Amino acid sequence: MSENIQTVVVTGGSTGIGKAICEHLLADGYRVLNIARRNLELDNEHLLNFQCDLSDAAATADIAKIIAGQFDVCGFVHNAGLIRAALLEEVELEDLNYLTQVHVGAAITLTQAFLPAMKTAGFGRVVLITSRAALGLQTRTSYSATKSGMMGMARTWALELGEYGITVNTVAPGPIEATEMFHAVIPENDPKLQAMAAGIPVRRLGLPEDVARAVDFFIHADNGFVTGQTLMVCGGASLGSLSL
C-alpha cells in the first residue's frame, strides 16, 4: 500500500482485550486489521475486519495470504485465544490440538506471511498475548501448555529475527475482568471477584486497557532494544506470596 500509514494486524480484536488493543493502536495512528470470527464494531476509517476462524488451519493460511498480498504489515499482535478448562483426568487431546492451532499454529502461519515485508523494511514488531496461567493454574492443562509454548516460541523468534530489526515479545495478562472469557468462568458481580482482587498484590483485577498499554510499548518503533521478553500484566499475581 502506498499510503503513508503503518499497518498492524490483531487477532481476536472484536471484544475484551483485543478490542482495547485495536482501539489503542488506532488512536496511535496505525491502520489496524482485525482477524476474528466477529467484526469489531467501531467507526474508524483505518479499521478493517477480516472474518476467520483461526482453529481452521487452511482458512488461516488463506487469510494470511490475502492480507500479505494487500498490505505491508509492520506489526502483528496475536491475541486470539480460549481456555477449554478441565481437570487432568478429564483433559481431551482434541482440546489440546484445538488450542495448539489457535494459540501456536495460527501465530506461526500469520507471522510467516508478514515476515517478508518486515525483513524488506528492516523493521517489525511481533507481540504474542500469552497468560499468567502459563506458570500453572488448576484446570488449565491444555491452556497453560500452549500459552507457555508461545513464550518459548517468541524467544526463539527473537533470536532468529533480531538482525532484521524485528522484535518479538509476549504479554501475559491475568486476571483481567470485563472480558467474555473471564466472565465465562466467574460471572459479573460474583462475590468471588472481590475475594480474587484481595489476593492480588495491587488489590484489584486488571482491565483490558492495562494489557493494551503493554502492547503499545512493544509495538512502538522506539522500543527496539527489548526482545524475547515476557511482560506479566497481572498486578503481581505471578509473584506468589507466603502468608505468615
N, C-alpha and C positions, 0 to 999 in steps of 0.2 A: 504494500500500500504506500502511495506516495505522500499521503497526508502526514504532516509532522506531529504525530501523536503516538506515544508508545502503547503497545498492546500487551495486556496481561490476561491470561486465561485462569479462571477459577472454576473448580468443580464443586458441585453441590452448593451453588451460591444462591439458592432460592429462598432459604429460610435460615433462622438462627445465626450461627457463627458465620456461615458462608455469606449470608446476606449482609452482615456487618462488614465483612471483608470487602465485598463488592462496593458497598456504599463509601467506605474509606478510600478505596482506590479511585473511584470516580471523582470524589472530592479532591483528590490529589492530581487530577488531570489526566488519568490514564483512560484509554479505551479498554473496556472490560468485556470479555467474552465468557458468559456463564454456561457451563455444560452441566445439565441436570435433567432429571425426569420432568420437572415442572419449571415453568418460566419464572424469573424474578420480575414481579410486577412493580416496575419502577420507571417513571417517566424521565428518561435521560437519553439524549441522542448518541451518547458514547457507550451505551449498553446494548449488547447483542446476546440473544439467548439461542442456545443450541440444545435441543432436546435429545437426550441419550441415556440409556440405562447402562451404567458402567460395569454392571455384572455380566454384560454381553460383550465378550472379547472382540467379536467381529464388528459389532456396531461401534465399539470404542475405536477400533482401528480405522473404520470408515470416517468417523467424525474428526479424528486426528488428522487424517489426510486432507479432508476438506478445509479445515482451519489453517493448516500449514501451507496449503496452496493459495490461500487468500490473504494471509497476514504474516508479517514478520514478528513473531511472538518474542518478546524480550523477558517476560516473566510468567511463571507458572506456579499456581497455588493449588495443591491437591488437597482439598478439604472434604470431599465426599466420603461418607462412612456410615457404618451402622454397627450394632452391637452383637445380636444373636446370643444373648446370655444363657448360660446353662452350667450347672454343677458338673464336675468332671465325669461322674457316672452317666450323665445324660448328654454329653457332647456328641454331636453328629458330625462326621467328617464332611458331609455335604455343606454344613455351615462353614467349616474351616475353609473349604475350597471356594465358597461364595465370597467370604471376606478377603481371602487371598487375592482374588481377581479385582475386587473393588478397591482395596487398600494398596496392593502391591502391583498387580498386573496392569491395572489402568494407569498407574503412575509411570510405569516403565514405558508403555505404549505411547502415552502422550508426550513424555519427556523426549523420547527418541524422535518424535515427529518435529518437535520445536528446536532441537539441538542444531540442525544445520544453520538456521537463521541466527541463532545466538553465537555460534562459532564464527560465522561470517562477520558479524557485528563486533566481535571481541568483547561481548558483554551479555550477561544473562543472570537471572535470578530464579532459583527454584526453591519453593518452600513447601514442605510436606507437613500436613497437620496430623500429628500423632496423638498421644494421650498420656496423661499421668498414669493411667491404668497399665501402660506398658511395663511399669515397675512391679505389677502384680495386683490383682484385685479379685475377690471371690466372684465366681460365675463368669469370669472373663477369659477362659482358656483360649478360644479362637480369636477374640478381640485383642487381647494382650499380645498374643503370638504375632499377629500380623502388624499391630501397631509398633511393637518393638523391632520387628523386621524392617519397618520403614526407617527407623533410626539408623540401623546398620547400613541399609542401602544408601541413605543420604551421606553417611561418612565415606562410603566407597566412591560415590559420585563426586564428592568434594575433592577427593584425591585425584580423580581422573580428569576433572574439568577445570580445576583452578587455573591452569596455564592459559586457558582461553578467556579468562575474565568472567567466568561463570561461578557463582557461589551457590551452594546447596545447604540448606539448614532445615531444621524441623522445629515446630512449635507444638508443645504438649499441654493442652488445656485440661482443666478439671479441678473441681466440679464447676460446670458452667450452667447456670439456670437460664430460664427464658429461651430454651430451645426445645424442639419437639422430641429429640432423642432423650434429653434429660428428664422431661416431664412424662415420658412414656414409662419411666422407671419410678419416679416419685412425682405424683400429681401436684399441681399448683396448690398452695395453701395447706399442704400436708404438714403436720407438726414435725415430721422428720427433717424438714428443710431447716428449721431453726436449730435443731439438735446437731445437724451436719455442720452448719455455719459455726456453731460454738466450738467444734472440734478442729477448726482451721485456724492457724496462727493469726491471720488478719481478721478473723471473726466475721467473715461474710463469704457468700458464694460469689463466684465470678459471673461476669456478663459477657455476651458476645463481643462487645466493644473492647474489652480487655484483651481478647485474642487478636482482634483486628489491629490494634495498635502495635502488637508484637510483630505481626506480619508486615505492617508498614515499615518497621525498622529494617527487616531483612530484605525487603523489596527495594529500598531506596538505593540509588546509584552511589551515594557517598559511603555506603557500608560494605565496601568490597574487601575488607581485611578480616571479615568474620565468615568462616565457612566450616561445614562439618559439625555444627553445634546444635544442641537441643536446648531450647528455652522453655522451661516449665512455667506455664502461666496458671498457677494453681493455688495462689495465696499461701504458699508454704506447705501445702498438703503432702508434697513429695519428700519433705524433710524427715518425717516421722518424729515422734516425741515420746518421752517417758514421764509419766505422772508419778511423783513421789509424795 
